[in-house]
Amino acid sequence: MNFWESNAWSLLIVIAVLFLGIAIAYTLKNCIKPLRVSLVPVSVLAGLIILVFTTIYKAITKENFFDLNFLSIASENTNILSGSDFLEAVTYHCLGIGFVAMAFRRTKKESGKSSLRSRDALNTGITTVSTYLLQALVGLVVTVTLFLTVKKLGDAGLIPASGILLCLGFGQGTGQALNFGTQYETMYGFTGGAHFGLSIAALGFLAASLGGVIYLNILRKKGKITEKIKVEEVKLEDFTEKEEIGLTESVDKLSIQIGFVIIAYILAFLLMKGLSLLIPSMSATIFGFNFLFGTLMGVLFKVILNLLHKKGIVKRQFLNNFLMNRICGVAFDIMIVSGIAVIDLELIKEYWFILLLLALVGAAATFFYIRFICKKLFKDYKYEQFFGMYGMLTGTASTGIILLREIDPNLTSPTSSNLVYQNFPAIVLGLPIMLLVPYAAKGLKECLIVFGITLAYFIVLVIVLFRSQIFKKKAKEEVAETKE
């Protein structure tokens, strides 16, 4: 390879474009008041800026910007990896890497009211999964109805199951929307499926930030919530803890953290590869769960390290929460920027009405359902819980934290802990619907079967969610009948 040729620099140039977008977005957000108060995440704004640029560029030149030669790795004028392919790979891998980094974070044992916290965390996890199901249901209603009534949409490549991508783009974000959108496109003939999923995710971020701000201002005008002073106390414990390795020894502390994350992620790849060789027909589905296998390996790795530390074999702690949070944040920022930037609006021009309809219906259903749940089950901190969950279930967990900080700047309410500890029950309870997503794409009949199963599962989770109210009410009625 000649290092003076563009091929040696192409991938770095693509990454530089992403970070240039972040720098421009950050500058605009700090200089333009409407953007500053909108709470649109910088990563989302950066992706939209790059998307606008690439769309205008394609309209003028008829070429895809990220497929230009200087942004692609080529050999003898034959493209091996285009810039667009690279961005899709970045989106996919950053999802897995972010989850691995989250799994490596060490949690502290808290004291007091543990049963109450456990109950609220469990209820948060059940609410998360039931919202996924609700989003899947309303999404399927929209796309199945349009598929059956508007013939040209089916001719354009729309499949009835495409609406289920709403729960992935809104509920789980850019990475999962790309994973299953790509499966729908390559395996089931959904034209533009990957870009359809990414577009839903982008609209979800806008629903989170803009919708969240509108409701926030409504509550402030009604006097329901008041402005709180943001005072951030930074302690030494936020950066390092006892028995940890030094920041700079013979190897930098950050290098150790990145090394653990990458090794765990590669082990997850080997596990997925082994399973796909055993079950070839499930390869696409298995690799669609890279975040889940990454989390599993991260947890396993952490357990082994902690065990070695307790046995005295490893004298010092290698994992650092502060640096793992930074790795996680960078991975998700890049995932969001690249996921939005790679969207090709030309491929989804036939679906723009469906996308807007899905976004509006999905945002409304999510908004009213979560608001109802929070009023009933999280009465002591209903607004904090609402903003945290609404942001998370239309954008990502970080979007939820951004909204939460507007009314709980120091994260004193239990909401932030609920969002962390709900992950395990949410993964366990959410696995069935994730397994049904590929099956729904096989045809209209399978799509309707998935709709029925999803509806039944949603009803079951709602009953579980309101178990205390339902069974207490029945118990009181039985007591009353006995007295009579």
N, C-alpha and C positions, 0 to 999 in steps of 0.2 A: 504493500500500500504506500502510495506517495502522500506524504502529509500536507503537501501544498495543494492537493486536489480537494474539491468540495466534499467528496465522499467521506473523507476522514473527519469532516466537521459537521456533516448533515444533522446527526442526532443531537449534537450540542446546540446547533442553531435552532432546532425545534424546541428544545428545552428553554433556550434563551428567549424565544418568542413567548412561551408561557410565563416566564418570570417578568418579561417586559410588560405583558398584559397586567400582571399583578401590580407592578410598580405604577403603571398608569392609573389603574383602578383605585389604588390606595391614595394617590395624589388627588384624583377627582373627588373621591369620597370625603377627603378632608377639606377640599376647597369649595365644594358645591353643597350648600345647606340642605336642599331637598334630598340629595343622595345620603348625606350624613344622618339625617333623621329617619330615613327609610328603613334602616337596619338591614339593607341588602348586603350579604356577606361580600367581602372584597373578592373572594375567589369566584363567586357567581358573577359579579360585575366584570371581572377580568375575562371570564369565559365569554360573556355577552359582547364585550368590546372586540375580542378576536373574531367572534362569529360574525359580527357586523362587517368587519374589515374583509374577511374571507368571502362573504356573500357579495359584497360590492365588487371585489376583485373578480369573482367568477362571472358576475353579470357583465363586466366590461371585457374580460379576456376570454371568457368561455372555458377557462381552465380552473381546476381545483388548486388553490394556493399550496396546500400541504403535499400535493403530488408533484410539485415542481422538482426538477432534477437535483438542484442544490439542497433540497430538503429530504432527499431519498438516498438510500444506500443502493448503489448500482454496480454492476459488473459487465463490462463490454456493452454499455448502453441498455442493459436489461435490468429493470428494477427488481431488487430482491425484497426490499422493505420500503414502502412509501412512508411519507410523513404521517399520512392519515392512519395507516396500519400501526405505526409506532405510537400514535396518540391513543388508539384503542387499547394497545397492549399496556401502556402506562396507566390508563384508567382501570383496567382489569387488575393489574398487579398492585397498584396503590391501595385498592380495596383490601386485598389480602394482607399486605404489609401493615396497613393501619390497624387491622384487627389483631395481628400478631403483637404489635407494640402495646395495644390495650391489654391483651392477655398477660403480658409480662409485668404490668404494674402491680406492685405489692399493696395490699389493702390492710388498713389498720383495724384492729378489733375495737369496736366502740362499746361503751357501757351505757346502761340505763335504757329502759323501754325497748328492749330488743324485740319483744314479741310484736309491739306496735309497729316498729320499723319493718319487721319481716312481713307483716300483713300488708302494709302500704306498698312495699316493694313488690310483693306478689301481685297485688291488685294492679299495680302499674304495669307489670309484665303481661297480665291478662288483658288489660285495656289496650296495650300495644298490639297484641295479636288479634284481638277482636276488631280493632280498627283496620288492620291489614285485611281482614275478612270482609268488613263493610266496604272498603275501597274496592276490593276484588268484585264484590257483588254489584255495586253501582257501575263499575267499569264494564262488566259483562253485560249488564242490562243495556247500556248505551251502544256498545259495539255489535251485539247480537241483533238488536232492533234495527240498527242502520244497515247491517249486512243483509238482513232479510227484506228490507224495504227499499234500499237504494242500490240498484243493481250495478251501477258503474263503480261503486266502491269495491265490490267483489272482483270486478274485472280489472281494477287497478292494483289488486294484490292484497287487499285487506282480508284478514281472517277473523272469524267471529270471536276467537279467544284473545284478540289483541287488547281488549279492555282490561284483562287481568294484569297487564303491565302497570296499571295505575297503582296497585298496591306495592309494586317494586320501585317504581320511580318516585312516588310520594313517600311510601312507608319505609323504604330501605335505601333510596338514594341512587346516585349515578352508576356506581359499579354494578349493582344487581340488575338495574334496568338494562344496562349494556349486555350483561351476561345472557339473560334470557331473551332479550330482543334479538341478539345474534343467533341464538338457537332457533327462534321462530323464523328468522330469515333464511338460515342455511339449511335447516332440516324440514321446515313446513311451508316454505314458499311465501312467507310474509314479506313482500317487497318493501324495502326500507325499514325492516323491523328494528335493527340496531339503532338507527337514527330516531325512530318513533319512540323507543324507550328512553333515549337520552333527552328527547324534547320534553317528554312528560316529567322527567326529573328536573329539568331546567324550569319548567312552569311551576313545579312544586316549590322550588326555592323562592320564586316570586310570590306564590301564594302564602308562604310562611312569613316572609319579611314584610311585604306590603299589607297583607291581610292582618298580620299581627300588629302592625303599627296603627292601622285604622281602629282596630278594637281597643288597643291600648289607649288611644286618644279619647275614644268614646267613654271608657271607664274613668279616665282622668276628669273629663268634663262633668261626669255625673258624681264625682267625688268618691268613687268606689276605691280608688287607689291614689296615693300621693307620691310626689317626687321624693326620692331618697338620695342622700349624699353618697357618692361612691368613694369609699376610702379603702384602698388596697394595702393591707399590711403584709409586707414581704419579710419572711423570716428565713434564717439560715436553713431550717428544716425543710423549706420548700425546694432547696437546691440539693441538699445532701443530708444523709442521716448517719447515725452512728454505725461503725464497723464497715462502712462502704470504702471502696478503693478511692484513692486520691484523684483529683481532677486531671492532673498530668503526672503520670509516672513514666515508665519506659514506653507506654502506649497511652494515647489519649482516652479518657473515660468514655467519650462519645463513640469512639471507634469500637469499644467493647460492646456498647448497647446496640449499635448498628450490626455488628457481627452476630450477636445472638439472634436478632430479628431475622436477618437474612438466612442464617443456618436453619432456624425453625421453619421458615417459609419454604426452603428447599426440601426439608424433610417432609413437609406437607405435600409438596409436589411429588416426591417419591411414593408417598402413601396413595395419593390420587392416581398416579400412574399404575401402581400395582393393582388397585381396585378396578381401574379401567381395562387392564389386561384380563382380569378375572371375569369382568362383566362388560364386554365390548359394546353392547347395545346401550349401556348407561354412561358411556364416556363423557358425552356432552353435559349430562346432568351432574355427574361427579365433579367435573372441572368447573361447573357453575357454582359449586359450593366451596371455592377456594378459601373464602373468608372463614367458613366453618372449620375446615381442616387446619387452616392456619391458627385459629383460636385454640383448637385442640392441642396442636403441637406446642404452642406458646405456653399453655397451662401445664402440659406435661413437663416441658423443659424447666419451668419455674418450680414445679414440685420437686424435681430431681435436685435442682440447685439448693432449695431450702432444706431438703433432707441431708444433703452433703454438708451443709452449713451446721445443722443441728448435731450431726455426728462428729463434727470437728475436723472433718477431712478438708473442707474449704474454710479457711479462717475468716475470710472477709466477704461482705455482700458485694456482688458484682452489678446487680440491677439497681437502677436509679429511676424513680418515678418521674422526676422533673424532665430528664432527658427522654424517657419513653413517651411522655406527653408531647414533647417537641417533635419526635419522630412521627408520632401519630398525627399531629396537627399538620405537619408538612405533607405527609402522604395524602391526607384527605383534601388539603388545599389543592395539591397538584391534580388529584383525581377529579375534582369538581371542574377546575379550569380546563383540563384536557378533554373531559367528557362533554362539556358544552362547546368547546372550540371545534371539535371534530364533526359536529352536526352538519350535514349537508341538506339545506332546506329544499334543494331541488328534488331530493328523493322523497320528501314527505309533503310536497305541495298539494297533492290530492287529498291529504288527510288533515289539513290545517283546521277545518271546521270541527272534526272529531276531536283533535287535540285540545282545542279551546273548550269544547263541551265537556270533555273528560276532566279538564283542569277545574272548571267552574263547579261541576257536580261533585267532583272529588273533594275540593276545598270546602264546599258547603257541608257535605256529609260529615267530613272530618271535624269541622268547626263545631257543629251543633251536637254531634255525638260526644266529643271530648268535653265540651262545656257541660253537658248533662251529667256525665260521669263524675266530673270534678265537683259539681254542686252536691251530688249525692254521697260520694265516698271520701272526698278530701275536703270536708267543710272548713277545717281550721286554716287551710292554706289553698283554697280553691283556685284563686287567680294565679298564684305561683305555679301550681301544678298544671293549670290549663296552658299557660304560655310555654312551659317547658315541654309538655307533651305535644301541643299543636305544632310547635317549631320542629320537634323531632320527627313527627309523623307526616310532615309535608316536605321537610328538608332533610337534615341530619341531626344527630345529637348536638353537634356544635351550634346549629341554628337554634335549637331549643334553649341552649345555655345563653345565647345572645339575647333572646327574648326574655328569658328569666331574669337576667341581670338588670333589665330595665326597671323591674319592680322589686328585685331582691339582689342588689348589687354585690353584697358580701356573701351571698348564698347561705343565709342563715336558716332558711326554711328546709324541711326534709326533702324538697323536690329534687335537688341535685343528687342526693344519695339514692333516691328512688330511681332516677334515670340510670345510675350506675348498676345497682343491684338487681334491676329488673331484667338485665341481659340474659341471665341463665334461664329463668322461667320462660322468657320470650323466645329464646332459641329452641327450647324443648317443645313448647306449645306451638311454635310457628313452623316446625319442620313438616307436618302433614301438608299444609297448604303449599309449601315450597316443592314438595314432591308431586303435587297435583298440577302445578303450572305447566310442565312439559306435556302432560297427558291431555290437557284441555286443547292444545293446538292441533290435535290429530284430526278433528272434524267437528261439525256442528253437534252431533250426537254426544260425543265425548265432552264437548264444552258445556252442554246442558247438564250432563251427569255431574261434572265438577261444580256447576252452579248449585245443584241440589245438595251436594255434600258440604259445600262451603256454607250454604244457608243453615243447614242442620248444625254444623260445628259452631257457627256464630251464635245460634240460639243457646247451645249448651254452654258456651263461654259466658254469655250474658247472665245465665242462671247461676253459674259459679261465681261470677263477679258480684252479684247481689244475693249471695247465699245467706248472709247474716240477716238481711231484711226479710227475705222470703221465709226462711225457716223460723225466725223469731215470731213473725206474724202468724204462721201456722201454729206454733206452740201456744201463743196467746189465745188463739181461737179455740184450741183444744181444751185449754184450761177453763175458758169461759163456758164451754159446752158442758164440761164436767161439773162445774158449780151449779149450772142450771138443773 
